[in-house]
Amino acid sequence: MFILCLLVSLISSIDVTAIAVSRSEYPLSQGAAHGPSTRLTIGNAVIGPDGFVRPATVVNGMFPGPLIAAQKGDLFNIEVVNQLSDESMFLQTSVHWHGISQNRSNYADGTAFVTQCPITQNHSFLHTFTAENQTGTFWYHSHFSSQYASITRTLHCDGLRGALIIYDPDDPLAHMYDVDDETTVISLADWYHVVSPKLLGVPSIADSMLINGLGRHVGGPPSDLAVINVTPGKRYRLRLIQMSCQSDVKFSIDGHSLTVIEADGQPTEPLVVDQLQILAGQRYSVVLVADQSVRNYWIRGLPNTPGANYIGGVNSAILRYQGAPAVNPITVALPPTKPLQETNLHALGSPGVPGTPGYGNADVNLDLEVSVKAPDFQFYINGITFGNTTLGNHTVPVLLQILSGARQATELLPAGSVYVLEPNKVVEVTIGMQSAIGGPHPIHLHGHAFDVVQSAGSSAYNYVNPVRRDVVSAGHPGQRTVIRFVTDNSGPWFLHCHIDWHLAAGFGVVFAESPADTPAYVDPVPAEWDRLCPIYDNQPNFTLPHIPNIQI
């Protein structure tokens, strides 16, 4: 407690009026892919991606946000500028680079109240980081949660989301495809006709499923659908990114098989499927061979909402062969014969699971039991719901607490939700669904990819060649999943459900990896990072939209 009191004193001594936020200049091309050095301006606009017009959060005036494309080993310099102005939504933000490990740059992870304070109106923050040896399919989205109520990442649901791809010039699976560029990136995103603050108090069902930012809603006009153009005989690497706030999606393309070659930025042994269930936050690369007759084919993204179908072109996009007329397809959806099963996915080259094989044989074995309790319908992990990180009138993200001297779990906020892990240990985490309704629950770990040694709904363990990824299904009540990773990335890392409404209701914990090593490991922390919390704490006229009690 002495450490936190000292921290408050230091924060209070900063003269906020003297702070000036720098703005680096990066050339941008509206609508084109951006390089690893760029500026993302977060603002508001009125859009109608499914034919229904509503205010939204946009990036550089676009929804989804612009694609960020990089090559293996590139240095990222991404300035996030907050120009939000619509008071029906939130006016603060942060941006998380989903799947990027942020090794030695925990401060750039973009997780509000875990690794930073939010970026307030008319301010910016420059995220500088490398992705080391990472390649594959990633994305970015808001990761803002108010400390005055359990409200998390709602700007994501209002539109702040986009793709981030790191290309590998030496991809070991490059021989399997001919085309891999911005035209083969496919985003899947549920969409709501009501701004997200108003959805947090009621059970929410998406109004539509958008594919590459376009779709139709039930009873709505025949608005434009996304079109993926292909040339007969060519092979395409389709990068599927599930950006939804809640829905999981069953993805397929009429008349075509798909070969999975990547899961969440990790290459996999090729696996032929004809349908993929993709949970919020997950990504897959699949190879499509354009070997069918020249015509139009339905691309299908069926959400797990009651009564979901394809009538009138909802939940759909179009695969158009070169030479086919610009008309809607007439193809018919057939029941899948080879749906993706996670247990059939294996990491390329079988790198193996760290540590001694066998359940419970890791250096650290954690059991996280998840439940939901009435009447507030909050989620609890081991009896604790994820709370806030405020001390008095000051905001103290977990990373700031650690940099200020906190080392033990008993010293770290939120109380009971921070698990301290020693360095270079093999950690096995069991996530059990006791009464966690609303599944399947996509569980995302920041800072790491992990090995899935037991998939939800399966009784088998795989310590030899399981899939490696960063978002896994924890399934439904009565099911569990087991993952392993190594604590080789010092800093606080969030583990949480990627359904926004569930995270808003407390479904998360923080793994504080070797906090004693963190100050040196992330040094130097940018001076602009130090200024985020004083600016946030001293923002004038901060008001929160009225939020009723959260229900599942």
Salt bridges, closest charged atoms under 4 A:
GLU25 OE2 - ARG39 NH2 3.71
ASP50 OD2 - HIS193 NE2 2.67
GLU79 OE1 - ARG39 NE 2.86
ASP109 OD1 - HIS96 ND1 3.34
ASP109 OD2 - HIS446 ND1 2.75
ASP158 OD1 - ARG54 NH2 2.73
ASP171 OD2 - ARG237 NH1 2.88
ASP178 OD1 - ARG235 NH2 2.89
ASP180 OD2 - ARG239 NH2 2.88
ASP190 OD1 - ARG161 NH1 3.99
ASP207 OD1 - HIS193 ND1 3.89
ASP254 OD1 - ARG300 NE 2.78
GLU262 OE1 - ARG237 NH2 3.03
GLU262 OE1 - ARG239 NH1 3.76
ASP264 OD1 - ARG283 NH1 3.56
ASP264 OD2 - ARG469 NE 3.01
GLU342 OE2 - ARG469 NH1 3.01
GLU428 OE1 - ARG484 NE 2.66
ASP451 OD1 - ARG468 NE 2.92
ASP470 OD1 - HIS98 NE2 3.34
ASP470 OD1 - ARG283 NH1 2.86
ASP470 OD1 - HIS444 ND1 3.56
ASP488 OD1 - HIS448 ND1 3.85
ASP500 OD1 - ARG153 NH2 3.56
ASP500 OD1 - HIS156 ND1 3.27
GLU513 OE2 - HIS448 NE2 2.28
ASP537 OD2 - HIS394 ND1 3.80
